[in-house]
Each structure stands twice: as structure tokens, then as C-alpha cells.
Amino acid sequence: MSNSFMPTVDDFIAGQPAGSQSRLRGLRKLILDAAPHVGESIKYGIPFYTYHGLLCYLNPKKDYVDFGFCQGVQLSDEAGLLYGDNKEIRKVKVTQLDSPLVQSLRQLVQEALLVNEERKKKRGAGSGK
């Protein structure tokens, strides 16, 4: 068995430039406040949040953070924040966290939770579980 170090999200954030740290901490708090029951870990080298499967992730870039929703194509996106052309994933480019954006992101997180719950129900019904 390997004794390799498994970084935590705290470790990840601490290793980022100051501007990214602030955005990452704010987004992490938003996610955990909106959905305190989600799992949190480093996957593919970045913070991922799980709830009945992959929910969302935080991918820091030089001047912003991509806040990705793993089933983003299924979100209503009433505020028009989501972008991307991946089959499932949609992202929000976060440069700063102001109150209107925080409220819109919280709504997206809550909708993403519901999408994952529904996906779990459909998978369970289809497989006899």
C-alpha cells in the first residue's frame, strides 16, 4: 500500500497565489454553506465536490476560477452565467464574489444537488436497486 500524501482542499488552497486563495475560499464557503452534506476532495488535481456523484469543482486560473458544474447542461441558468461546450459540464468564470453573483451561484449549487438526486433515482430505478 502506498503512503503517498493525499492533499486536502485546505492544502490545495494554501498552495495557490493570494488572489486565487481568496476566490477559492469564498467559493468553497458558498458550496459548503449551500450544501453542508457534500463530499469534498482533490480529484484530477483540483477540488471536487460530490453528492450522489460528481457535483461541481473549482479550477483556479490566473485571473479567475472556473466554477464547474458536472451536470451543468441540465441546469436552468436563469442568470445566464454558464458557459462551455462540453457534453455535460458547464462553468462559471468567477473573477470576484459580489452579492448578486453569490446568490446566483448558490441557486446553481442547489439546483445541481437536485439534478444529482434525480439522476440517482433514475439509475436506481433502472437497475433494480
C-alpha positions in Angstrom: 0.0 0.0 0.0 1.3 3.5 -0.8 1.9 6.0 1.9 1.6 8.9 -0.6 0.3 12.2 0.8 -3.3 12.9 -0.1 -3.7 16.7 -0.2 -6.8 18.2 1.3 -8.7 21.1 -0.1 -7.1 23.3 2.6 -3.6 22.2 1.3 -4.6 22.9 -2.2 -5.9 26.4 -1.5 -2.8 27.2 0.6 -0.6 26.4 -2.4 -2.3 28.9 -4.7 -1.4 32.5 -5.3 -3.1 35.0 -2.9 -5.7 36.2 -5.4 -6.8 32.7 -6.2 -6.8 31.8 -2.5 -9.4 34.5 -1.8 -11.7 33.4 -4.6 -11.3 29.7 -3.8 -12.0 30.2 -0.1 -15.1 32.2 -0.9 -16.4 29.6 -3.4 -15.7 26.8 -1.0 -17.6 28.5 1.7 -20.5 29.1 -0.7 -20.6 25.4 -1.6 -20.4 24.1 1.9 -22.9 26.6 3.2 -25.4 25.8 0.5 -24.8 22.0 0.8 -23.1 21.1 4.0 -23.6 17.4 3.3 -21.5 17.2 0.2 -18.2 15.4 0.0 -15.0 17.3 -0.7 -11.7 16.0 -2.1 -9.0 16.6 -4.6 -9.6 14.8 -7.8 -7.8 15.4 -11.1 -5.6 17.8 -9.2 -8.3 20.3 -8.2 -11.1 20.5 -5.5 -14.2 18.5 -6.4 -17.5 18.3 -4.5 -19.7 15.2 -4.6 -23.3 14.4 -3.9 -24.7 11.2 -5.5 -21.8 11.5 -7.9 -19.7 14.4 -9.1 -21.4 17.7 -8.4 -19.0 20.6 -9.0 -15.4 21.6 -9.0 -13.1 24.7 -8.6 -10.4 25.1 -11.1 -8.2 28.2 -10.5 -6.8 30.1 -13.5 -4.5 33.1 -13.5 -7.2 35.8 -13.0 -10.3 33.8 -12.2 -11.7 30.5 -11.0 -13.7 28.2 -13.2 -16.6 27.0 -11.1 -17.6 23.9 -13.0 -20.9 22.0 -12.7 -20.5 18.4 -13.7 -24.2 18.2 -14.9 -24.3 21.8 -15.9 -26.0 21.2 -19.2 -29.1 20.3 -17.1 -29.2 23.5 -15.1 -31.7 26.2 -15.9 -29.1 29.1 -15.6 -31.6 31.8 -15.2 -28.8 34.4 -14.6 -27.1 33.4 -17.9 -23.7 32.7 -16.1 -22.9 29.2 -17.5 -20.6 28.7 -20.5 -18.9 25.8 -22.2 -19.4 23.3 -24.9 -18.6 20.0 -23.1 -21.2 17.3 -23.4 -22.2 17.7 -19.7 -20.1 20.3 -17.9 -20.9 24.0 -17.8 -18.7 26.6 -16.0 -19.0 30.0 -14.4 -16.0 32.3 -14.7 -15.5 33.9 -11.3 -13.3 36.9 -11.1 -14.8 38.3 -7.8 -17.6 37.4 -5.5 -20.2 40.1 -5.2 -23.7 39.6 -3.6 -25.7 39.1 -6.8 -23.2 36.5 -8.1 -23.1 34.7 -4.8 -26.9 34.4 -4.8 -26.9 33.1 -8.4 -24.1 30.6 -7.7 -25.9 29.4 -4.5 -29.0 28.8 -6.7 -27.0 26.8 -9.2 -25.4 24.7 -6.4 -28.9 23.9 -5.0 -30.2 23.1 -8.5 -27.2 20.8 -9.2 -28.0 18.9 -5.9 -31.5 18.3 -7.2 -30.2 17.2 -10.6 -27.9 14.6 -9.0 -30.6 13.4 -6.7 -32.9 12.8 -9.7 -30.1 11.0 -11.6 -29.5 8.7 -8.6 -33.3 7.9 -8.5 -33.3 7.1 -12.2 -30.2 4.9 -12.1 -31.6 3.1 -9.0 -35.0 2.5 -10.7 -33.3 1.3 -13.9 -31.0 -1.2 -12.3 -33.5 -2.6 -9.8 -31.6 -1.1 -6.8 
